[in-house]
Amino acid sequence: MNFKSQQLQKYVSLSIGILGSLIAGIVYGFNIYAISLKRTFNFTQSELDNIASAGDLGIPMSFPAGVIVDRFGPRIACTVSLILTTMGFLLMLMATEFRLFFSSKSWLLCAFYFLASFGLRFLVIAPKVVCCKLFDRKHVGKVLGLVGAFRGISPAIFSAIYRGLFVQGHIEDAENQKLGEFMIMLAVLSACINLYGVVMLKVAPEETSESDETELSPVRRSDIDANGATTDEKSNGPREKENKQKMSDTTALIADKIARSPQPEMNCLQMIKTSGFYYIFIICIIFAGTCGTLINNITIVVKSARIDPYSLPFPVVISICMSLGQLLGGTVSDFIIQKWPDVLRGSFLLFPGIIFIISQITLIFYNQSLICLIFSSVILSLLFGSVFPLTNVIVLRYYGMEHFGQNIGLIAASYGIGMVLFQTLFASNYDTYTSSGSKDCYGEMCTKWYFVLMTIICSCAVFLIFCLMKIERDQQQESLKS
C-alpha cells in the first residue's frame, strides 16, 4: 500500500471510529428516554434500573469483541455488530407496540437492550484497534480522545434529536412520546454505520515511519563513534558541539530509561497473571460505577430534589463535558509522555480519583441543591470522560499493541460490571426511601446514603492507584539496575 492510500485508510478508519462512538454513546444517554420508558410500561424504579444495567452489562462484552477483532479482523467484528445491534433496537421497537404484554415482562426489555449494547461494543473496539495500529504511537492518546469525545457528546446530540422530534409536546405525559420511532432511527443509524465498517475498515500493511522510530528508539537517530561523539557533532563548530552535548546528556538519560524498559507484548491470558491488571480492573469498576450510575440517573436525582423542571439541560451538559474530558485526557497524556517519558502512567488516574471523592462528599450534604448538582455533574463527567483514554494509554504501555483489542476489551468489561453493581445499589437505596404506594422518591434521603458509600469506595480506589504506581516504580528501578 502506497503512502497516499495508507493516509487515506487512516482517516477512513478514524471516521468509522467517530461514527461508531457516536451511536454507541446512546448507552450512556439512557436517561434521555428513561422517564418515557418508565411511564410507557409503568415500570418501578428498580425495573427501570435493571434495563439500564442490562445496557451497561453489554460493556463487559468488549472482551469477546476484542478477541474477534484480534483474531478475525475488524470487518468480521462489524458484521457481528450489524446483526446484534439492529436486532436489539428492532426488538425494543416491537416492545413499544405491545405495551400491555411487555409491561409485566421487564426482563425481556433487559434482554433486548443488552443485545443492542453488546453489538455496539464490536463497533467501538474494531475501529479503535485499527486506529491505534495505523497512527503514530505519539498520537495514539489524541486519536483515542477524539474518538471517545464523540461517544461523550453522543447523549447531547441524541437528547436534542429526541426532544426536537420525538417528544411531540408531551413533556408531562411521557408515555405518549414517540419512543418507538426513536428506536427505528437508532436501528437504521447503527445498520448504516456498521455497513460502512464492513466495507471500508481494514488494517494497512505496517510501514515504519521516521516518527515511529524516533519515539520507540531515540538513540538510533545517529551513529555514535567510539568516543561518544555523533557524526553530526564532527561537522559542527565547538560552540554548537558544546550546546548539543548538554542536550544529548539529558536526552541520553531519558533514552536510556526507555531503552532499558522495553515495551512488553502480552495477550489477555498473560495480562491476568500480573498484579497491575487487577489494580486497573478494580479502579475502573469503581470509577465507572460511581460516575456512570450518577450520569444514568441524573434526571431521577434532580426529580428527587423537586427541581425536575430544570432536568432537561443535564443530559446535554453532561455529555458535552464527557466529550471535552475525553479530548483533554488523550491530549494531556500524549503531552506528558513526550515531555516526561519516564512518568508513571498509573499517576494519570490519581487526580480524577481525588476529585471523585470530593464531589461525592459534596453530594452527601447538598444533593437537594441545583447548583451543587450542576457543579458535581460537570466535574464528574469531565473527569470520567478523561478516564477512558487514560486507561487505554496505561494498558497500551503496560501490555503492548499486538493484543490491544482483547486487552482493552477485558479492561472495558470493568466499566459494565461497575455500572451494573452500583446501579443496583442506587436503586435499592432509592426504593428503600420511596413511600408505600408511590414509585417516586423525594428528599435528601433518596440518595444520601448512596453517596456516603461512594465516598468510601472512591477512597479505596485512590489507595489502589498508589499501589499501582508503586508496582510501576519498582519495575522501573528493577530495569535500571539490570
PyMOL commands that set and color helices and strands:
alter all, ss='L'
color gray80, all
select helices_A, chain A and resi 3-27+30-32+34-41+45-57+59-72+74-97+99-102+106-134+137-166+174-176+179-200+210-216+218-221+231-234+238-260+268-271+275-296+298-304+308-310+313-339+345-366+370-399+404-432+444-446+448-481
alter helices_A, ss='H'
color red, helices_A
deselect
rebuild
show_as cartoon
